[in-house]
Amino acid sequence: MKPSMLLLAMLGVASTSLPAASPSASSASPSDVLARSGASDWRLVDPENTLYMQLKSGRVVMELAPAFAPIHVAAIKKLVRQHYFDGLNVVRAQDNYVVQWGDEENKRSLGGVPPTAPPEFLRSLQGSASFRPLQDADVYAAQVGFIDSWPVGRDPAKGQEWLTHCYGMLGVGRDTKPDSGSGAELYVVIGHSPRHLDRNVALVGRVLSGIELLSTLPRGTADLGFYAKPEQYMPIQSITVASDLPVNQRVAFEVLRSDTPLFSDYLNAQRSRHADWFVEPTDRLEICNAKVPVRIRH
């Protein structure tokens, strides 16, 4: 595997049929498949849809998904560009669930960003040509798979599709009313995939790098994992849109494209692990275990 490969998984996406796997794919490991990938098998992450979250412990890099939640993504970028999050805190770390940040005292101005937004929990089906399905049944969706390397659930009977709550996904906190999320309160999944949240919360992106800086935070002891005392908060030094920085201060991330034959081989290799270590290969693959590789372009 290439040294720059970061197997930070957080995706899953679907379609009606997969491209045929290569003849050798059945015995290949995921690393074997990635080793023969070429430049065209990777998608460069748009710096306009990339956020750098700077903590004292390091940088968390997140990719936004405007194709699935355009209103929320626009609001988040506006808040970031007016430095809304700078100096706020991570205020919640619930074990096996999420970390969350925002303005606990509700004192900061949203600067023109509406306090509520339409619930972008799902969208209408965009067609099947770009949907790369998993062949195994899913508990929460009629179909699951990948669209543009994002993990997606689908309900063809209702004509709907949505992002799935896999590890590392980025969502918008809200109150009871579906339209009560603005983008000013965000969370990242750090535990077993809470798929019951699918279609109930707006997912707006995922962590590409630095998830360990969030997943290893001390757990909050108050209800729902909130920190009981302000001194327990993790300060956010800044959040920046990558495109607002000079090119020499950015990091060029790539994700494996989901619309190529190589991606199909990669899914097959994850599904049927026949390396000597495995006594009983499961020959099954669940959407949040179908990890999409991320790497840095050098």
C-alpha positions as semicolon CSV with decimal commas, in nm:
position;residue;x (nm);y (nm);z (nm)
1;M;0,000;0,000;0,000
2;K;0,122;0,351;-0,073
3;P;0,261;0,529;0,235
4;S;0,022;0,820;0,180
5;M;-0,285;0,596;0,200
6;L;-0,507;0,687;0,491
7;L;-0,765;0,417;0,535
8;L;-0,999;0,649;0,721
9;A;-1,335;0,506;0,634
10;M;-1,659;0,681;0,653
11;L;-1,864;0,608;0,351
12;G;-2,102;0,381;0,169
13;V;-2,290;0,436;-0,163
14;A;-2,528;0,243;-0,398
15;S;-2,677;0,178;-0,758
16;T;-2,861;-0,094;-0,947
17;S;-2,563;-0,287;-1,078
18;L;-2,193;-0,301;-1,017
19;P;-1,930;-0,310;-1,290
20;A;-1,786;-0,657;-1,336
21;A;-1,500;-0,737;-1,102
22;S;-1,161;-0,825;-1,241
23;P;-1,094;-1,201;-1,267
24;S;-0,830;-1,183;-0,995
25;A;-1,046;-0,977;-0,759
26;S;-1,189;-1,272;-0,566
27;S;-0,853;-1,357;-0,409
28;A;-0,715;-1,004;-0,385
29;S;-0,693;-0,817;-0,055
30;P;-0,813;-0,456;-0,024
31;S;-0,447;-0,351;-0,016
32;D;-0,379;-0,546;-0,336
33;V;-0,660;-0,362;-0,513
34;L;-0,545;-0,021;-0,393
35;A;-0,187;-0,097;-0,498
36;R;-0,294;-0,113;-0,863
37;S;-0,507;0,202;-0,853
38;G;-0,418;0,484;-1,090
39;A;-0,467;0,858;-1,073
40;S;-0,805;0,831;-1,249
41;D;-0,938;0,606;-0,970
42;W;-0,921;0,893;-0,721
43;R;-1,130;1,209;-0,680
44;L;-0,965;1,527;-0,556
45;V;-1,161;1,680;-0,270
46;D;-1,274;2,034;-0,356
47;P;-1,102;2,285;-0,122
48;E;-1,417;2,499;-0,136
49;N;-1,595;2,211;0,039
50;T;-1,315;2,130;0,283
51;L;-1,299;2,255;0,642
52;Y;-0,991;2,269;0,863
53;M;-1,081;2,253;1,231
54;Q;-0,782;2,349;1,444
55;L;-0,767;2,212;1,797
56;K;-0,482;2,239;2,045
57;S;-0,408;1,873;1,975
58;G;-0,403;1,910;1,596
59;R;-0,613;1,955;1,284
60;V;-0,936;1,781;1,189
61;V;-1,011;1,791;0,813
62;M;-1,373;1,758;0,699
63;E;-1,534;1,732;0,356
64;L;-1,878;1,890;0,306
65;A;-2,154;1,737;0,094
66;P;-2,345;2,021;-0,077
67;A;-2,510;1,778;-0,320
68;F;-2,705;1,631;-0,027
69;A;-2,755;1,934;0,200
70;P;-2,695;2,253;0,000
71;I;-2,875;2,491;0,237
72;H;-2,699;2,367;0,548
73;V;-2,359;2,355;0,378
74;A;-2,397;2,714;0,256
75;A;-2,493;2,823;0,609
76;I;-2,197;2,641;0,765
77;K;-1,949;2,798;0,523
78;K;-2,096;3,141;0,591
79;L;-2,062;3,087;0,965
80;V;-1,705;2,965;0,919
81;R;-1,611;3,266;0,707
82;Q;-1,741;3,506;0,970
83;H;-1,535;3,314;1,233
84;Y;-1,845;3,205;1,422
85;F;-1,686;2,884;1,552
86;D;-1,347;3,032;1,643
87;G;-1,308;3,019;2,020
88;L;-1,612;2,799;2,077
89;N;-1,577;2,452;2,228
90;V;-1,642;2,085;2,188
91;V;-1,903;2,053;2,463
92;R;-2,012;1,690;2,434
93;A;-1,837;1,357;2,399
94;Q;-2,083;1,072;2,440
95;D;-1,923;0,730;2,452
96;N;-1,989;0,515;2,143
97;Y;-2,199;0,793;1,990
98;V;-2,097;1,150;1,899
99;V;-1,889;1,455;1,982
100;Q;-2,061;1,790;1,944
101;W;-1,963;2,156;1,935
102;G;-2,138;2,492;1,929
103;D;-2,228;2,800;2,132
104;E;-2,349;2,659;2,464
105;E;-2,454;3,002;2,591
106;N;-2,629;3,108;2,266
107;K;-2,463;3,448;2,280
108;R;-2,303;3,466;1,935
109;S;-2,475;3,632;1,643
110;L;-2,543;3,412;1,342
111;G;-2,461;3,708;1,123
112;G;-2,746;3,673;0,878
113;V;-2,763;3,293;0,881
114;P;-3,127;3,193;0,949
115;P;-3,175;3,029;1,291
116;T;-3,367;2,745;1,125
117;A;-3,338;2,564;0,793
118;P;-3,551;2,320;0,592
119;P;-3,477;1,963;0,706
120;E;-3,239;1,827;0,445
121;F;-3,261;1,474;0,583
122;L;-3,297;1,316;0,238
123;R;-3,331;1,404;-0,127
124;S;-3,517;1,265;-0,428
125;L;-3,348;0,985;-0,621
126;Q;-3,091;1,127;-0,860
127;G;-3,089;0,828;-1,092
128;S;-2,911;0,497;-1,073
129;A;-2,620;0,546;-1,311
130;S;-2,391;0,681;-1,037
131;F;-2,520;0,454;-0,760
132;R;-2,290;0,165;-0,668
133;P;-2,480;-0,084;-0,450
134;L;-2,379;-0,333;-0,191
135;Q;-2,529;-0,673;-0,258
136;D;-2,611;-0,758;0,104
137;A;-2,940;-0,663;0,268
138;D;-2,947;-0,366;0,505
139;V;-3,162;-0,327;0,816
140;Y;-3,236;0,044;0,768
141;A;-3,274;0,088;0,393
142;A;-3,410;-0,104;0,095
143;Q;-3,078;-0,039;-0,080
144;V;-2,739;0,088;0,033
145;G;-2,431;0,180;-0,159
146;F;-2,222;0,473;-0,277
147;I;-2,278;0,789;-0,478
148;D;-1,967;0,991;-0,557
149;S;-1,794;0,797;-0,277
150;W;-2,055;0,895;-0,015
151;P;-2,242;0,624;0,183
152;V;-2,606;0,630;0,085
153;G;-2,932;0,458;0,173
154;R;-3,219;0,445;-0,077
155;D;-3,589;0,374;-0,094
156;P;-3,684;0,338;-0,463
157;A;-4,054;0,292;-0,376
158;K;-4,058;0,640;-0,219
159;G;-3,805;0,787;-0,461
160;Q;-3,568;0,888;-0,180
161;E;-3,200;0,863;-0,095
162;W;-2,994;0,989;0,198
163;L;-2,650;0,986;0,359
164;T;-2,596;0,723;0,627
165;H;-2,470;0,774;0,982
166;C;-2,138;0,593;0,954
167;Y;-1,832;0,653;1,171
168;G;-1,686;0,998;1,107
169;M;-1,995;1,149;0,944
170;L;-2,070;1,515;1,017
171;G;-2,422;1,621;1,111
172;V;-2,624;1,926;1,218
173;G;-2,764;1,931;1,571
174;R;-3,130;2,025;1,610
175;D;-3,411;2,048;1,864
176;T;-3,742;1,862;1,844
177;K;-3,877;2,042;1,539
178;P;-3,732;1,903;1,214
179;D;-3,642;2,251;1,084
180;S;-3,468;2,367;1,404
181;G;-3,111;2,305;1,289
182;S;-2,915;2,598;1,146
183;G;-2,561;2,462;1,109
184;A;-2,437;2,648;1,416
185;E;-2,429;2,326;1,617
186;L;-2,243;2,031;1,465
187;Y;-2,157;1,676;1,564
188;V;-1,937;1,391;1,440
189;V;-2,014;1,021;1,483
190;I;-1,742;0,858;1,696
191;G;-1,903;0,525;1,780
192;H;-2,099;0,235;1,639
193;S;-2,297;0,370;1,347
194;P;-2,624;0,521;1,483
195;R;-2,824;0,440;1,173
196;H;-3,152;0,512;1,355
197;L;-3,062;0,878;1,300
198;D;-3,077;0,835;0,921
199;R;-3,349;1,056;0,770
200;N;-3,391;1,229;1,108
201;V;-3,090;1,460;1,104
202;A;-2,918;1,652;0,826
203;L;-2,582;1,495;0,744
204;V;-2,356;1,749;0,579
205;G;-2,016;1,584;0,544
206;R;-1,751;1,359;0,697
207;V;-1,409;1,364;0,859
208;L;-1,122;1,289;0,623
209;S;-0,836;1,321;0,868
210;G;-0,791;1,371;1,242
211;I;-1,091;1,170;1,362
212;E;-0,872;1,035;1,643
213;L;-0,851;1,387;1,788
214;L;-1,227;1,372;1,844
215;S;-1,285;1,005;1,917
216;T;-1,030;0,998;2,201
217;L;-1,162;1,303;2,389
218;P;-1,252;1,240;2,754
219;R;-1,616;1,136;2,783
220;G;-1,864;1,381;2,929
221;T;-2,030;1,274;3,253
222;A;-2,350;1,480;3,235
223;D;-2,663;1,364;3,052
224;L;-2,604;1,260;2,688
225;G;-2,229;1,294;2,733
226;F;-2,220;1,671;2,780
227;Y;-1,932;1,799;2,988
228;A;-2,043;1,881;3,340
229;K;-1,798;2,170;3,383
230;P;-1,681;2,434;3,131
231;E;-1,318;2,362;3,219
232;Q;-1,365;2,021;3,057
233;Y;-1,446;2,173;2,717
234;M;-1,208;2,127;2,425
235;P;-1,147;2,475;2,275
236;I;-1,175;2,521;1,899
237;Q;-0,897;2,754;1,791
238;S;-1,044;2,805;1,444
239;I;-1,239;2,651;1,158
240;T;-1,140;2,758;0,806
241;V;-1,260;2,685;0,454
242;A;-0,954;2,538;0,281
243;S;-1,001;2,746;-0,035
244;D;-0,959;3,064;0,172
245;L;-0,599;2,969;0,247
246;P;-0,299;3,005;0,012
247;V;-0,237;2,690;-0,190
248;N;0,085;2,617;-0,001
249;Q;-0,111;2,601;0,326
250;R;-0,364;2,344;0,203
251;V;-0,346;1,965;0,196
252;A;-0,477;1,798;-0,119
253;F;-0,694;1,504;-0,013
254;E;-0,831;1,241;-0,248
255;V;-1,100;0,977;-0,199
256;L;-1,135;0,659;-0,400
257;R;-1,394;0,709;-0,672
258;S;-1,700;0,486;-0,646
259;D;-1,786;0,488;-1,019
260;T;-1,497;0,276;-1,144
261;P;-1,437;-0,099;-1,193
262;L;-1,155;-0,076;-0,940
263;F;-1,399;0,039;-0,672
264;S;-1,611;-0,268;-0,738
265;D;-1,300;-0,483;-0,695
266;Y;-1,226;-0,300;-0,372
267;L;-1,575;-0,372;-0,235
268;N;-1,542;-0,737;-0,336
269;A;-1,207;-0,758;-0,159
270;Q;-1,359;-0,615;0,159
271;R;-1,656;-0,850;0,135
272;S;-1,465;-1,173;0,070
273;R;-1,152;-1,169;0,281
274;H;-0,957;-1,484;0,202
275;A;-0,622;-1,396;0,355
276;D;-0,466;-1,674;0,563
277;W;-0,557;-1,496;0,888
278;F;-0,933;-1,543;0,833
279;V;-1,063;-1,877;0,956
280;E;-1,421;-1,809;0,845
281;P;-1,459;-1,529;0,588
282;T;-1,804;-1,377;0,633
283;D;-1,866;-1,299;0,265
284;R;-2,082;-1,012;0,383
285;L;-2,037;-0,636;0,380
286;E;-2,230;-0,370;0,572
287;I;-2,244;-0,012;0,446
288;C;-2,053;0,142;0,736
289;N;-1,784;-0,127;0,713
290;A;-1,739;-0,063;0,342
291;K;-1,460;0,178;0,414
292;V;-1,371;0,425;0,141
293;P;-0,998;0,505;0,136
294;V;-0,868;0,859;0,170
295;R;-0,515;0,965;0,079
296;I;-0,304;1,276;0,040
297;R;-0,196;1,370;-0,310
298;H;0,175;1,442;-0,325
